Every structure is written in C-alpha cells, then in structure tokens.
C-alpha cells in the first residue's frame, strides 16, 4: 500500500494511480508537441483581423464627418456670400437715393427732396439725420452721410452676420481637413494590418523554425505599432 504526503496511507487503488500517471504523461507529451509559433501566429492574425475591421469602420465614420463638415462649409459660405450681396445692394440703393436727393436739392425741389427722404432705408436714415444736423444756416453740409460713423453702424447687423457665417465656414473647412487626415491614418493602419496578416500567415507555411519566428516577430512588431497608433487616434462611437 502506498502512502500520501504526511504519512497517511493512500486510499487510491494502484490501478487508478497507474491510469492517472498515464494521463499526465500523455498530456505532457502533447503539450511538448504543440507548435507555439503557429499558436502565436493565430493570435496575431486574430488581432490583425479585429483591428483591420475597426480601422475600416473608423475610416468610414471619419469620412462621413468630413462630408458633413464640407456641407456645412458650403452652406455657411453661401450664406456669407448672400449677406455680402445684400450689403453691396444696399450700398448701391443708398448711393442712388442720396444722389437723387442732391440733384433735387440743387434744383431747389423741396417736394421731391421730401419724397426721397421718406424712402430712405434704415441704413441711410440715421446717417442722413446726423449729416443734416451739421448743416449751417440750412445749407448742405460738407461730405456725404455715407462718410459718417452712423452709416457704418446701420450695417452692423449685416456685418456681424457675414462675419458669423465666414467664421463658421472657416471652422468647418478646418474640421473637414482634420477629419480627412484622421480617416487617412485609419486607412494606413488598415494597410499595415494587411502586412501583419501577410507575415503572420506566410510564416506558418515556411519550413525552418528560425525563419518562422522571424516572420512572427515582424508581424508582432507591426501589430503592436498599429495598435498603439490606433489608440492614439480619436475614435468615433459605434452607431447602428
């Protein structure tokens, strides 16, 4: 009868001990026969597939961000252009109205002058009143209403709207460019991962342990570098 540790007699039958030892020996032999290069290559290939899929998804998402910002850029640019056209149109209207008023003033056509004054826009009226306040003995003041600060103040809201749309257009084009660069980086990671899959896959088909390990090391280094790169990039959340 055999004994266990501590001097206690074993209750396990000799046949069971023999079978247990045989199982351990068989498992040890199989463990020694495992091709660890192939196992490691399988792990690297699995990581490469996952990272490639994620990189492709992120590249597509950032491409969508680029398109959205490009659309916003175009929209704000159009709005800014429309405001600029409105400002130029109003300047032309005010200039024509003031020219007509001056002609009627030279002809001493007071009724025509009043009719023109009644049709002055909100941009010209404050400046015209301030201009006329500088009249001496009822004569025509020097210069033009358009030369006064009050006239520029009449365009303040339009100028603010133009600046707002122009600033947003600038921001949108900058964000579109950054999104494009980010998408390109994810595409590059996808290309690197394709190289990882090549080296890891071809390494399992070659003969010679040294060359197989060399291929695996190259694949592993590229995989680690690509994973580090992908972690350093901004990520878009998953959407269904």
Buried (B, 14 or more C-beta within 10 A) or exposed (E): EEEEEEEEEEEEEEEEEEEEEEEEEEEEEEEEEEEEBBEBBBBBBEBBEEBBEBBBBBBEBBBBBBEBBBEBBEBBBEBBBEBBEBBEEBBEBBEEBBEBBBEBBEEEBEEBBEEBBEEBEEBBBBBBBBBEEEEEEEEEBEEBBBEBEBBEBBBEEBBEBBEBBBEBBBBBBEBBBBBBEBBEBBBBBBEBBEBBBBBBBBBBEEEEEEEBBBBBEBBBEBBEEBBEBBEEBEBBEEEE
